[in-house]
Amino acid sequence: MVILAACSPEKPIREVIVAGTFVADEDAELQLFYADDLSPVTDARVKITSADATTNLLWNGINYSTSDDIVHAGAQLSVAFAFEDHAAAASVKVPPAIAPINLGNTLIAINPNSTGSPALVLQWTPLPASQYSYLLQLEPLDASPEAIPFTVPAGRFDVQYSGPIAQTGTILFDTDFKYYGPHRLTIYAIDKSFEEMFFYNKSDLRGLALLSPDNIQNAKGFLTAVSKTTILLTIQ
């Protein structure tokens, strides 16, 4: 953990941890917090730099963020922060862009009496297998979605895809779904060296930061980045 330099010998020294995952084409966000009580550090100076732009991440009451358009697929990013007299830095590369290929029919008819049949064949852009893994997320978009009255256990997507996968395609079964209506399927490309982090309990921020690979210079914690592609599905 980072030990920050005190302004005077009498001032207590507190440990600080940095944590952040940048998502391509979304606001850049990261967290900076004290390790002893998980209270946020609210007065740091945080700067992010790409090949052609530099911007500040500002404290917004929850984390440090910017809405400036700086996180793109394939970009190399440098992040620096300062707290009192202490400085730290990190460098992170956003994975290349991915997109669906050979996508099957996204209008999926469900038979509630099915015991499990293939519903959608998915493939997406292959990236170097030694560097990247993939994470899948499925979200129903209706505010109060109607449950599919399967006669067997269903809604198994979260169990089947609870962590990263290595392959660049998969088959979704009808019993992976739980609800009728529109869904958003998101596929994330992630740095393989950080894939264990995505199996970890995300509610334990201290544990997540300390057990992840440490890539912060003069500090503890992590910064990583993901690219993504989204597919809209309709279950009927």
PyMOL commands that set and color helices and strands:
alter all, ss='L'
color gray80, all
select helices_A, chain A and resi 157-160+174-176+192-199+205-211
alter helices_A, ss='H'
color red, helices_A
select strands_A, chain A and resi 2-3+15-23+28-34+45-49+54-59+64-66+76-83+86-93+100-101+107-108+118-124+132-140+169-173+181-191+216-217+220-235
alter strands_A, ss='S'
color yellow, strands_A
deselect
rebuild
show_as cartoon
